[in-house]
Structure formats: C-alpha cells, structure tokens
Amino acid sequence: MLKAGLEWLEQMRKAHCSSPVTYMHDGDAYAVNATIGKTDYDVATESGLSIGSHVIDFLITVADLPFQPEIGDRIEYDGLWHEVMALGDDIRGWRWSGPTHSTYRIHTRQTNA
C-alpha cells in the first residue's frame, strides 16, 4: 500500500510540479519534464574553513530517460544550460530521489552554453 502511495505522489509531482526541459546526452536531445530543486552542501578548504553553496537539481523520472545520467550531460531549462556534475563523494552526478528508485535527482551547475 505504501508503494502505491509513493507511485501516486510521483505521478502528481510529474503532472503538477514539473516543467519541460531538453536533456542532451551523447549528442542526442530528449524532451522530458523535470522538477527543479537544489542541494545545499559544504566544502572544507585546506585551511579548515567551510564554504557553503548549492547546486541546481533536476528531478527526472527514470522511465523518461533511456539511459542513466552521466557527468557532462547538459540540460536546457528556461533558456539556460546546466551541466551534470559530481557533488562531493557522489561521482555519478546524480542520486536516487525517494525509496522506490523511480526518479533521478541530477546535480548540475549552470553554464553559458
């Protein structure tokens, strides 16, 4: 019953909280819907100072991408380009969003092109 509830919530997120984006992977463009989010993180410098920042995340349903996201893939949203990037120890550039592993949470940084 909980799994059915989580699937329903995922459908509602996609239907009511997402926007169209263009996902570029290996030179191919994919038109998908994504929910925009952010991840806050801290980076420790060599002198021991902690610097806080955030990255823009795109939540995309696994069923909408016929591949796993990769570092260097690009996402166009609202006229701006974002590049998939590693975040801390996560060298893939994404993590699962939720316990059912039905949505990628893709970490990006904004680029000019």
Buried (B, 14 or more C-beta within 10 A) or exposed (E): EEEEEBEEEBEEBBEEEBEEBBBBBEEEEBEBBBBBBEBEBEEEEEEEEEEEEEBBBBBBBBEBBEEEBEEEBBBBBEEEBBBBBEBEEBEBBBEEBBEBEBBBBBBBEEEEE
